[in-house]
């Protein structure tokens, strides 16, 4: 007998019939002799609808009330799935985050899990129940509902798997694994058999939407093997796991892109100690993630600073930066939302040279201008005009011959 954690995303539970399909899959896993915990997202489109209502009500919704609102979507899906399993003759019990409880910090809409009390779940498993958990949510130390950010159900699933020492954490979605790039954009994108935690962290942070980045962080920290699979077929998916020797033989594992980017430039900033902290600390306090940062060489005691933030936080960030710029005596703030980030990722880049130059020359050959560059041991990212995103992804995928990788169909 194994303990299996399965997570189903919004597209997998988007309709009543799809919920029935999930119930049949869960029941089959249970009938094979496994204990089963199911983590479920809100039905497809529900969270967007709730966010839209909040934004229609006011420009900057209260963060506590925002979480109360958007957490309600999962309550619908866990109850429907539990009802379906019960109608099929199985014992099933649903839990909201606070009922488990899953304790988080108080950073509303971007909360981090601090502790999971697993006593209630273990008792239900011992009694033969299938446990159905609302993803994306928990409770802070003051008893407030807190949500984990978009895609947070992945993090909920991996955290539950880590807390209960599950044998496997299966993430079911509408694609049957991790691909070398978005198969909707590149027709010969290839499914990857296995990928390291570090590569997946980079891909998730750079725009690949199959897994939320914090779920991969959790998996790496607690050594939880994730199996990304489709909820609509029984194909083998992609294993996200510790790095092994085979992974280093591939120079570039994938191409990621992210259009949820906006660029802010603060011009003629006094180049004195502490100025950067004065500029970026208010953004940190507002829980706004700053990604790429470039500071120009100082002239006459003045410098320019350019950085990127998520486009979803752009208006809020621009307001904060404007206030900070006035405070530090900068000349002006300019911005651009029409940008995208395109990245190449691969652990093989650690031991091979010429990867970055090949990326730059490939983009230059297509007339794509690079506005900003960021690198790590296993990735190179470029900011470009968003109108060139698809072109850039296609030519880079071809340049690194990712469509020619042979995929093994053997059991993993």
JOUR-V546504 format. One record per backbone hydrogen bond with DSSP energy under -1.0 kcal/mol. CO is the residue of the C=O (numbers start at 0). NH is the residue of the N-H. Records with the same first field share a line. If there is no record, write none. Layout:
BEGIN
CO->NH + NH
END
This chain:
BEGIN
1->34
2->166 + 167
3->36
4->169
5->38
6->171
7->40
9->43
14->18
15->19
16->20
17->21
18->22
19->23
20->24
21->25
22->26
23->27
24->28
25->29
26->30
27->31
28->33
29->32
34->3
35->130
36->5
37->132
38->7
39->134
42->45
44->48
45->49
46->50
47->51
48->52
49->53
50->54
51->55
52->56
53->57
61->65
62->66
63->67
64->68
65->69
66->70
68->71
72->76
73->77
74->78
75->79
76->80
77->81
78->82
79->83
80->84
81->85
82->86
84->89
85->88
90->129
92->131
94->133
95->98
96->101
100->116
101->138
102->113 + 114
105->107
106->109
111->104
114->102
117->121
118->122
119->123
120->124
121->125
122->126
123->128
124->127
129->92
130->37
131->94
132->39
135->147
137->145
138->103
139->142
143->139
145->137
146->110
148->151
150->153
151->155
152->156
153->157
154->158
155->159
156->160
157->161
158->162
159->163
160->165
167->4
168->226
169->6
170->228
171->8
172->230
177->191
179->254
181->184 + 185
185->188
189->179
192->238
194->240
195->199
196->200
197->201
198->202
199->203
200->204
201->205
202->207
211->215
212->216
213->217
214->218
215->219
216->220
217->221
218->223
224->168
225->239
226->170
227->237
228->172
237->227
238->194
239->225
240->196
243->246
245->248
246->249
253->344
255->342
257->340
258->260
261->308
262->335
263->306
264->333
265->304
266->330
268->302
269->271
271->274
273->277
274->278
275->279
276->280
279->283
280->284
281->285
282->287
283->286
291->307
293->305
298->301
300->270
301->298
302->268
303->295
304->265
305->293
306->263
307->290
308->261
309->312
310->313
312->316
313->317
314->318
315->319
316->320
317->321
318->322
319->323
320->324
321->325
322->326
323->327
324->329
331->266
333->264
335->262
336->338
337->385
339->383
340->257
341->381
342->255
343->379
344->252 + 253
345->348
346->349
353->357
354->358
355->359
356->360
357->361
358->362
359->363
360->364
362->365 + 367
363->366
371->382
373->380
377->345
378->375
379->343
380->373
381->341
382->370
383->339
384->387
385->388
387->391
388->392
389->393
390->394
391->395
392->396
393->397
394->398
395->399
396->401
397->400
400->403
401->404
END
